[in-house]
Amino acid sequence: QVQVVESGGDLVQPGGSLRLSCAFSGTIFRIYDWRWYRQTPGKQRELVSRITSGGGTTDADAVKGGLTISGDDDKNAVFLQMNDLKPEETAMYYCNLRPTGAVAYWGQGTQVTVSV
C-alpha cells in the first residue's frame, strides 16, 4: 500500500520562507511525475508546480516567483521551496504522486498560513 505524506507547513510572516516536503512509502514500479497543489476553502484545488521523473519542472502560470520544486531520488521525496511568501499564498498544500500507468496518490495536505 502506497502512502504519501507532506510536511513542512507552518505559520509564517509575509516575506518569510518555508520548505515543504513530500515522501512516499510502499512500492511503485515507476514514477511519472510529482505535483504540488494548493486549495483554499470554497475554491478548487489548483496546480502549483510539477516535476517529472527526469527532473523537468513546470510551474503553473498563476504561480510565479518564489516557488521552486525539486526532487531527491534517493529519498523518494520532492520538495517545494517557498520564498517571499504572501498572504494570498495561504492554503492547504497537497502532494500528488503519479505513477506511470497507475492511479495517482494524494497526501493528506500540509497547512501554510502567511500572516502577521
C-alpha positions in Angstrom: 0.0 0.0 0.0 1.4 3.4 -1.0 1.2 6.3 1.4 2.1 9.9 0.6 2.9 12.2 3.4 3.5 16.0 3.3 5.2 18.1 5.9 6.7 21.5 6.5 3.6 23.7 6.6 3.6 26.4 9.2 2.5 29.9 10.2 5.0 32.4 8.7 5.1 36.1 8.3 4.8 37.8 4.9 8.2 37.7 3.2 9.2 34.6 5.0 10.2 31.2 3.7 9.1 27.6 4.1 10.2 24.3 2.6 7.5 21.7 2.1 8.4 18.0 1.8 6.6 15.1 0.3 7.7 11.5 0.6 6.0 8.1 0.0 6.2 4.7 1.4 5.3 1.5 -0.3 6.2 0.1 -3.7 5.8 2.0 -7.0 7.3 0.5 -10.2 7.9 3.8 -12.0 7.0 7.3 -11.2 5.7 9.6 -14.0 5.7 12.8 -12.1 5.1 14.5 -8.7 2.8 17.6 -8.3 2.1 20.1 -5.7 -1.4 21.6 -5.5 -3.0 24.0 -3.1 -6.5 24.7 -2.1 -8.3 27.4 0.0 -11.8 27.0 1.4 -14.5 27.3 -1.3 -12.1 27.2 -4.2 -10.9 24.4 -6.5 -7.6 22.8 -5.9 -5.0 24.4 -8.2 -1.8 23.1 -9.6 1.3 24.8 -8.2 4.3 23.0 -9.6 5.3 19.7 -11.2 8.5 17.7 -11.5 8.9 14.7 -13.8 10.9 11.6 -13.0 13.6 13.0 -15.4 13.8 16.2 -13.4 11.9 18.5 -15.7 9.9 21.1 -13.9 6.8 23.2 -14.7 5.3 26.0 -12.7 1.6 26.9 -13.1 1.1 30.3 -14.8 -0.8 31.6 -11.7 2.2 30.8 -9.5 5.4 32.5 -10.3 8.3 33.9 -8.4 9.3 32.5 -5.1 8.4 28.8 -5.5 10.9 26.1 -6.6 10.2 22.4 -6.8 13.0 19.8 -6.5 13.4 16.1 -6.0 15.6 13.6 -4.3 15.6 10.2 -6.0 17.5 8.5 -3.1 14.9 9.6 -0.6 11.9 9.2 -2.9 10.9 12.7 -2.0 10.1 16.0 -3.5 10.3 19.5 -2.0 8.7 22.9 -2.6 10.9 25.8 -1.5 8.7 28.8 -0.9 10.3 32.2 -0.6 9.0 35.7 -0.1 5.6 34.3 0.9 2.5 36.4 0.5 -0.8 36.2 2.5 -2.6 35.1 -0.7 -0.5 32.0 -0.7 -2.2 30.8 2.4 -3.6 27.4 1.6 -3.6 23.7 2.3 -0.8 22.3 0.1 -1.2 18.8 -1.3 1.3 16.4 -2.9 0.2 14.3 -5.7 2.3 11.3 -6.8 1.6 10.0 -10.3 2.9 6.5 -11.1 3.2 5.5 -14.8 0.1 3.6 -15.8 -1.5 3.6 -12.4 -3.8 5.8 -10.3 -2.3 8.8 -8.6 -1.9 9.1 -4.9 -2.7 12.1 -2.7 -1.3 13.1 0.7 -3.3 14.5 3.5 -2.0 18.0 3.0 0.0 20.5 5.0 -1.2 23.9 6.0 0.7 27.0 5.0 -0.5 30.2 6.7 1.1 33.6 5.8 0.1 36.3 8.3 1.5 38.9 10.5 
